[in-house]
Amino acid sequence: MQRKNKWLLSLMAAVLLIMTWSGGALPKAAAASQGSNIDAVLVMDASNSMKNSDPERISGEAMKMFIDMLATTGDKVGIVSYTDRIQREKALLEIQSEADKTALKEFIDQLDRGPYTDMSVGLDEAVKVLKQGMDPAHAPMIVVLADGNNDLDPNTGRTSKEASEQLNQAVKEAKGSGIPIYTIGLNADGKLNKETLAELANQTGGKSFTTSSADDLPQILSEIFASHQQLKIVPVQSITGNGSYQEVTVRVPNANVLEANISIMSSSPVDVKLVDPAGVEQSIPSASVLRSTSNSYSLLKLLKPQQGDWKLQVKGVSKDKIDINLVFNYDLELAMDPPPSSNVKSGDTIDINAYLVSNGQKLQDQELYGNMTAKLLIKDLDTGDESEVELENKEGSFVGDYKIPQKHDYELRVRAEEQSFYRESPPVKISAKTAASGSGNGGKEMTAGEPDDKKAFPIWPVIIGIVALAAIGAGLAVLVGYVKKANKGFVGQIVIEIRDENTGEKTSPQYKKLTSFKGRFNLHQLLQLAPELKETEKILFMPGKNDRIILKNLSSAVIEKSGRALDATNGTELKNGDRLRVSLQQADKTILFEYLA
């Protein structure tokens, strides 16, 4: 019996390693959650050719508008200005106030231009600036604006091959660090190397834009901001100025909007007034309505705006075209429950359940779900074929199922969207190829010949023939209790963060669903069996009464609750909302976790 139990425990550990698919992995920068803060480096071509491509310096205005669209606090921005060398640069600056945004915009205004061009120099420096100062919990990005091919200084002896090699290395480092590169090609003279810029974006997961007019740059920067945050630009209205106030309606769709960015783009400054849904005119600027202006745009930022129709009144110069767009910012992520196993078989059917998460909790606002649609996106990793399955919007979740068609490897993710934003869940990889022996069934269908865990142990007929009836009854009662305990499940989830005590850096929260565990599991399994965290395998979780969970600490690690050491050697019950801190003795790491029933 003991040998069989050990075999079962070993099998459980292997299966649980698969079950934790991506949840326990320490994320690369690109894995930052949707709606998170941004770490951005803006890379600007400062060669003399820009005098012809962008005589009004609209590129700088567009970059300033990008800065204005960022959150009021928390984002980081760096700037690199290049010719065939670095003209000027600014390390990542964390935005803590409007004064920080002003400092960044003033830095852009002070940039000079010079002869020659070497984009590889600018991009290489941008990657270094970003890697030196980016926060692992933020979403990094690089935005490159260029107007043509390289124009190297012949006096330096630098060759096109050397420049190309440096560019390739910079792209490789960006890709390896999960940094998408967004490129903007200003093709005013028709000499732009569109293919190179497009390749930079494609290799790193960014996007590439091309325009022949600098006037388009503010709109392009708005699209880059929205794309990176999985938002949608909502066109409000285009009007022609007549020298008087003209009214347009700006609708805030729900109460989950953190910020509403109203961009007003025109060739001349405009005057604006704003009336909230209750009919009260708002002071501009104020604590809840911020305004940024330049020669080519005005930006109103509404902080936690009231749901409903806002009235925006705009007075522009006569015959001036005025474009008004809206970009909302939400603190929302899309989570998809992992399949029971990442190993399945052809013909298995996988249940799909996805939902929105706000501030670490499942979103309960049914109104926001009301207008949303969702689909399961499937990619066959063997053939490259992609397909979709429509999901049902049902009671605060997106549900459906998917039947595995062939013995291939697949990548699954859910995309949910409405008019102003979209979200995609992190991808999940599953394999329908020959599964390892004992790996279990990942779907609904069972095939002949698979072991049935509910079969009685064959040892009992032998015991019945040997042991007295009373002893059998007692033994049977003990065994039934053991089996029930070994198969009792869990509810809720555990939220985990890992802090490096040497650097002070902390990973983003990882949400571990407990419904797939039976009997007991250990903290090491939730940490994806990371070798350096091996001592956590003696920190055990067992099911308790009333769907609660029992924590038992058999390790040398110190567990604290509310700042006090917790003696859990004999087990202690965890309640919903309990937060604990695990100080490891064999690694300079601290595990922070919270139990949510």
ABEGO torsion letter per residue (X at the ends): XAAAAAAAAAAAAAAAAAAAGAAABBBBAAABBBGBBBBBBBBBBABAAAAAABAAGAAAAAAAAAAAABBABGBBBBBBBBBABBABBBBBBBBABAAAAAAAAAAAAABBBBBEBBAAAAAAAAAAAAAAABBAABBBBBBBBBAEBBBBBAAAGBBAAAAAAAAAAAAAAAAAAGBBBBBBBBBAAGABBAAAAAAAAAAAGBBBBBBABAAAAAAAAAAAAAAAAGBBBBBABBBBBAGBBBBBBBBBABAABABBBBBBBBABBBBBBBBBAAGBBBBOBBAABBBBBBAABBBBBBBGBBBEBBBBBBBBBBGBBBBBBBBBBBBBBBBBBBBABABBBBGBBBBBBBBBBBGGBBBABAAAAAABBBBBBBBBAAAGBBBBBBBBBBGGBBBEBBBBABBBBBBBBBBBBBAABBBBBBBBBBBABBBBBGAEBABABBBBGBBBAABBBAAAAAAAAABBAAAAAAAAAAAAAAAAAAABBBBEBBBBBBBBAAAGBBBBBBBBBAAABBGBBBAAAAAGGBAAAAAAAABBBBBBBGGBBBBBBABABBBBBGGBBBBAAAEBBBBBGBBBBBBBAABBBBBBBBBBX
